[in-house]
Amino acid sequence: MIRKEHQETERIRFENFLFYDYTGIEGHLEAMAEKGWLLKKCGRVFWRYEAIPPQKIHFAVTYRPEVTDFDLLPD
């Protein structure tokens, strides 16, 4: 019998970063990309990743304190 290996294409993780810890988030995203995961959607605590070929990617995160949950279309 030939066994087909299951390959995960999406992953949801609980991430506990302070929203203004941009250097911590940048380092985390770079480490995840080296493991083969790219951020697809970011929520308050659950982040969704999609599988990519492992690679070195540089991330830059910007903290915008003037943008709130009540802004419909933040820049």
Backbone as JSON Lines, residues from 0, in Angstrom:
{"i":0,"aa":"M","n":[0.83,-1.18,0.0],"ca":[0.0,0.0,0.0],"c":[0.88,1.25,0.0]}
{"i":1,"aa":"I","n":[0.6,2.2,-0.88],"ca":[1.35,3.45,-0.94],"c":[0.64,4.47,-0.06]}
{"i":2,"aa":"R","n":[1.4,5.05,0.83],"ca":[0.83,6.03,1.75],"c":[1.14,7.44,1.27]}
{"i":3,"aa":"K","n":[0.12,8.22,1.09],"ca":[0.28,9.61,0.65],"c":[0.47,10.49,1.88]}
{"i":4,"aa":"E","n":[1.54,11.29,1.88],"ca":[1.84,12.15,3.02],"c":[0.92,13.37,3.02]}
{"i":5,"aa":"H","n":[0.37,13.66,4.17],"ca":[-0.51,14.83,4.33],"c":[0.35,16.08,4.46]}
{"i":6,"aa":"Q","n":[0.05,17.09,3.65],"ca":[0.79,18.33,3.7],"c":[-0.16,19.45,4.13]}
{"i":7,"aa":"E","n":[0.18,20.1,5.22],"ca":[-0.63,21.2,5.74],"c":[-0.42,22.44,4.87]}
{"i":8,"aa":"T","n":[-1.5,23.11,4.49],"ca":[-1.38,24.3,3.65],"c":[-1.76,25.57,4.4]}
{"i":9,"aa":"E","n":[-2.4,25.42,5.55],"ca":[-2.82,26.58,6.33],"c":[-2.71,26.24,7.81]}
{"i":10,"aa":"R","n":[-2.4,27.25,8.61],"ca":[-2.23,27.04,10.04],"c":[-2.77,28.26,10.77]}
{"i":11,"aa":"I","n":[-3.49,28.03,11.87],"ca":[-3.99,29.1,12.72],"c":[-3.27,28.97,14.06]}
{"i":12,"aa":"R","n":[-2.69,30.08,14.51],"ca":[-1.93,30.06,15.76],"c":[-2.41,31.17,16.69]}
{"i":13,"aa":"F","n":[-2.33,30.9,17.99],"ca":[-2.58,31.9,19.01],"c":[-1.27,32.67,19.19]}
{"i":14,"aa":"E","n":[-1.29,33.96,18.91],"ca":[-0.09,34.8,19.05],"c":[-0.36,35.83,20.13]}
{"i":15,"aa":"N","n":[0.57,35.99,21.04],"ca":[0.38,36.87,22.19],"c":[1.42,38.01,22.17]}
{"i":16,"aa":"F","n":[1.31,38.87,21.18],"ca":[2.21,40.02,21.06],"c":[1.47,41.29,21.47]}
{"i":17,"aa":"L","n":[2.18,42.21,22.09],"ca":[1.61,43.54,22.3],"c":[1.61,44.23,20.95]}
{"i":18,"aa":"F","n":[0.54,44.94,20.63],"ca":[0.39,45.5,19.29],"c":[1.48,46.51,18.94]}
{"i":19,"aa":"Y","n":[2.14,47.09,19.92],"ca":[3.21,48.05,19.62],"c":[4.6,47.43,19.69]}
{"i":20,"aa":"D","n":[4.69,46.11,19.88],"ca":[5.99,45.41,19.88],"c":[6.37,45.05,18.46]}
{"i":21,"aa":"Y","n":[6.62,46.08,17.64],"ca":[6.86,45.84,16.22],"c":[8.14,45.05,15.96]}
{"i":22,"aa":"T","n":[9.18,45.23,16.76],"ca":[10.41,44.46,16.52],"c":[10.2,42.98,16.84]}
{"i":23,"aa":"G","n":[9.42,42.69,17.88],"ca":[9.12,41.3,18.2],"c":[8.28,40.63,17.12]}
{"i":24,"aa":"I","n":[7.31,41.37,16.59],"ca":[6.45,40.84,15.53],"c":[7.27,40.62,14.26]}
{"i":25,"aa":"E","n":[8.14,41.58,13.91],"ca":[8.99,41.43,12.72],"c":[9.86,40.18,12.83]}
{"i":26,"aa":"G","n":[10.5,40.0,13.98],"ca":[11.35,38.82,14.17],"c":[10.56,37.53,14.09]}
{"i":27,"aa":"H","n":[9.36,37.53,14.68],"ca":[8.51,36.34,14.64],"c":[8.11,35.99,13.2]}
{"i":28,"aa":"L","n":[7.69,37.0,12.43],"ca":[7.27,36.76,11.05],"c":[8.44,36.27,10.19]}
{"i":29,"aa":"E","n":[9.63,36.8,10.43],"ca":[10.82,36.35,9.69],"c":[11.15,34.91,10.03]}
{"i":30,"aa":"A","n":[11.04,34.54,11.32],"ca":[11.3,33.15,11.73],"c":[10.26,32.2,11.15]}
{"i":31,"aa":"M","n":[9.0,32.63,11.11],"ca":[7.95,31.79,10.53],"c":[8.18,31.57,9.04]}
{"i":32,"aa":"A","n":[8.61,32.62,8.32],"ca":[8.88,32.49,6.88],"c":[10.03,31.52,6.64]}
{"i":33,"aa":"E","n":[11.03,31.53,7.51],"ca":[12.14,30.59,7.36],"c":[11.69,29.15,7.6]}
{"i":34,"aa":"K","n":[10.59,28.98,8.36],"ca":[10.02,27.65,8.59],"c":[9.0,27.27,7.52]}
{"i":35,"aa":"G","n":[8.66,28.23,6.63],"ca":[7.73,27.93,5.55],"c":[6.31,28.41,5.79]}
{"i":36,"aa":"W","n":[6.13,29.46,6.6],"ca":[4.79,29.98,6.88],"c":[4.76,31.49,6.71]}
{"i":37,"aa":"L","n":[3.79,31.98,5.93],"ca":[3.62,33.4,5.65],"c":[2.29,33.87,6.23]}
{"i":38,"aa":"L","n":[2.31,35.0,6.92],"ca":[1.09,35.54,7.52],"c":[0.08,35.87,6.43]}
{"i":39,"aa":"K","n":[-1.12,35.35,6.59],"ca":[-2.2,35.57,5.63],"c":[-3.23,36.56,6.2]}
{"i":40,"aa":"K","n":[-3.55,36.42,7.49],"ca":[-4.52,37.29,8.14],"c":[-4.17,37.4,9.61]}
{"i":41,"aa":"C","n":[-4.25,38.62,10.12],"ca":[-3.87,38.9,11.5],"c":[-5.09,39.39,12.26]}
{"i":42,"aa":"G","n":[-5.43,38.69,13.33],"ca":[-6.51,39.12,14.2],"c":[-5.94,39.57,15.53]}
{"i":43,"aa":"R","n":[-6.79,39.78,16.5],"ca":[-6.31,40.22,17.82],"c":[-5.43,39.17,18.48]}
{"i":44,"aa":"V","n":[-5.86,37.92,18.46],"ca":[-5.06,36.86,19.09],"c":[-4.78,35.68,18.16]}
{"i":45,"aa":"F","n":[-5.62,35.46,17.16],"ca":[-5.4,34.35,16.24],"c":[-4.89,34.87,14.91]}
{"i":46,"aa":"W","n":[-3.78,34.3,14.48],"ca":[-3.16,34.68,13.21],"c":[-3.21,33.49,12.27]}
{"i":47,"aa":"R","n":[-3.57,33.74,11.02],"ca":[-3.67,32.67,10.02],"c":[-2.45,32.75,9.1]}
{"i":48,"aa":"Y","n":[-1.81,31.6,8.9],"ca":[-0.62,31.51,8.06],"c":[-0.9,30.57,6.89]}
{"i":49,"aa":"E","n":[-0.21,30.8,5.77],"ca":[-0.3,29.88,4.65],"c":[1.1,29.32,4.37]}
{"i":50,"aa":"A","n":[1.12,28.1,3.87],"ca":[2.39,27.43,3.59],"c":[3.06,28.05,2.37]}
{"i":51,"aa":"I","n":[4.38,28.27,2.48],"ca":[5.2,28.77,1.38],"c":[6.5,27.98,1.4]}
{"i":52,"aa":"P","n":[7.29,28.02,0.34],"ca":[8.62,27.43,0.43],"c":[9.43,28.2,1.47]}
{"i":53,"aa":"P","n":[10.15,27.53,2.37],"ca":[10.94,28.24,3.37],"c":[11.9,29.23,2.71]}
{"i":54,"aa":"Q","n":[11.93,30.46,3.23],"ca":[12.77,31.49,2.65],"c":[13.02,32.61,3.64]}
{"i":55,"aa":"K","n":[14.06,33.39,3.37],"ca":[14.36,34.57,4.18],"c":[13.57,35.74,3.62]}
{"i":56,"aa":"I","n":[12.71,36.31,4.45],"ca":[11.92,37.48,4.06],"c":[12.09,38.51,5.17]}
{"i":57,"aa":"H","n":[12.29,39.76,4.79],"ca":[12.39,40.85,5.77],"c":[11.02,41.49,5.92]}
{"i":58,"aa":"F","n":[10.58,41.67,7.15],"ca":[9.29,42.29,7.43],"c":[9.51,43.63,8.13]}
{"i":59,"aa":"A","n":[8.63,44.56,7.87],"ca":[8.61,45.84,8.58],"c":[7.18,46.07,9.06]}
{"i":60,"aa":"V","n":[7.03,46.3,10.35],"ca":[5.72,46.51,10.96],"c":[5.65,47.95,11.44]}
{"i":61,"aa":"T","n":[4.54,48.6,11.18],"ca":[4.34,49.98,11.6],"c":[3.24,50.04,12.64]}
{"i":62,"aa":"Y","n":[3.51,50.73,13.72],"ca":[2.52,50.94,14.78],"c":[1.86,52.3,14.56]}
{"i":63,"aa":"R","n":[0.55,52.31,14.43],"ca":[-0.2,53.54,14.18],"c":[-1.21,53.74,15.31]}
{"i":64,"aa":"P","n":[-0.83,54.42,16.4],"ca":[-1.75,54.56,17.54],"c":[-3.0,55.38,17.24]}
{"i":65,"aa":"E","n":[-2.94,56.23,16.21],"ca":[-4.12,57.05,15.89],"c":[-5.21,56.27,15.17]}
{"i":66,"aa":"V","n":[-4.92,55.08,14.67],"ca":[-5.92,54.25,13.99],"c":[-6.6,53.39,15.05]}
{"i":67,"aa":"T","n":[-7.93,53.41,15.08],"ca":[-8.68,52.65,16.07],"c":[-9.58,51.63,15.39]}
{"i":68,"aa":"D","n":[-10.24,50.81,16.18],"ca":[-11.2,49.84,15.66],"c":[-12.4,50.52,15.01]}
{"i":69,"aa":"F","n":[-12.61,51.78,15.3],"ca":[-13.76,52.5,14.78],"c":[-13.49,53.15,13.4]}
{"i":70,"aa":"D","n":[-12.25,53.14,12.96],"ca":[-11.92,53.66,11.64],"c":[-12.31,52.63,10.58]}
{"i":71,"aa":"L","n":[-13.09,53.05,9.61],"ca":[-13.57,52.1,8.6],"c":[-12.47,51.71,7.62]}
{"i":72,"aa":"L","n":[-11.71,52.65,7.14],"ca":[-10.67,52.38,6.14],"c":[-9.35,53.0,6.58]}
{"i":73,"aa":"P","n":[-8.62,52.36,7.53],"ca":[-7.34,52.94,7.93],"c":[-6.33,52.88,6.8]}
{"i":74,"aa":"D","n":[-5.45,53.87,6.75],"ca":[-4.39,53.9,5.73],"c":[-3.36,52.82,6.0]}
